[in-house]
Amino acid sequence: MPRTASSAFLRRLSYHLRQGGLLAYPTESCYGIGCLPRNNRALRRLVRLKKRPQDKGMIVIGDTVEQLQPLLRPLDKPTLAELKRQWPARKTFLLPADSRLPPLLRGRGRSKLAVRVPDHAVARSLCRQLNTPLVSTSCNLAGRQPVKTEREARRLFGRRLMIVGGRIGNARTPSQIIDWASGRRLR
């Protein structure tokens, strides 16, 4: 996807997402699969498509900290300032989630949400142009190697999702996941 996608493509993609559709797009280390974070229908489709455990939470990306804030409990000024200093980066932080989020997004029985402002221009641009955060889970079947190219994504999932083309970043490993409150690195 070019930095500025055509308005027709963005309208089609936005409609697709509002209807519970899924999309694949490049991130720092692999293609991700995304959907709207508050769309239960899309979240269920994503879990089924990947054969993913329902208790495992998902990562949500955004263009800015401000774009992610409606998914979280209110953040104090020092936390906001530190997040802005840390991002964009390959760092995903677990932060207290808005309790009204779908359980499939947080992970059943969990009170935190994994969020990131990615260090990948296409992923951030997608969130900015669609004016929404997006779920970002690796494009693969659970337990398998993540997809690295648009062609692999098409071969694996075909028409079950829209694909935004582009190159993945140079990272060889997925983003770090860090619990904000404890500072403990989980991945």
Residue, then its C-alpha position, 0 to 999 in steps of 0.5 A: m500500500p502506498r503511503t497514501a492509498s486511493s480514496a476508493f480503496l480506503r472506502r472499500l477497505s473501511y466497508h470490508l472492516r465494518q462488515g467484520g472482514l479481515l485484512a493482511y498487511p506488512t509489519e516489522s517482522c512479518y505480515g499481520i492479520g487485522c480487523l477492527p478491535r471492537n468488532n466481535r464478528a471479525l474477532r471470531r472470524l480471526v480466531r477461527l481462521k488462525k485456529r487460535p486459542q480463545d484465551k490468548g489476547m491479541i495485539v492492537i496497533g495504532d498510528t499514535v498513542e492517542q488513537l489507542q487510548p479509547l481502548l485503554r483505561p485513562l492513562d496519567k500524564p507521565t505514562l502518556a509522555e513515556l509511551k510517546r517517548q518509547w514509540p514507534a518501536r517494536k515494543t508492545f506494552l500490556l496496559p489496563a484495558d477498557s473493561r468494555l472491550p470484547p473478551l476475545l480481544r483482551g483474552r478471556g479473563r484478562s484485564k490488560l490489552a497489548v498495544r503498540v505504535p509500530d515501527h513500520a510505515v505501512a502499518r502506521s499509515l493504514c491506521r492513520q488513513l482508516n482513522t482506527p486502530l487495528v488488531s495485529t496478530s501474525c499472519n499464520l495458522a496457530g503454531r506455524q511460521p508467520v507469512k513474510t510476503e503478500r504472495e504467501a498470504r494469498r496462498l495461505f488465506g486466499r479470498r478470506l481476507m483483503i490484502v494490503g501489499g508491501r514489504i515487511g520490515n527488517a526485524r527477524t523476531p516479533s515485537q517485544i511484549i512488556d508488562w507496563a506495570s511490572g516492566r517484565r518482558l513476556r516475549 
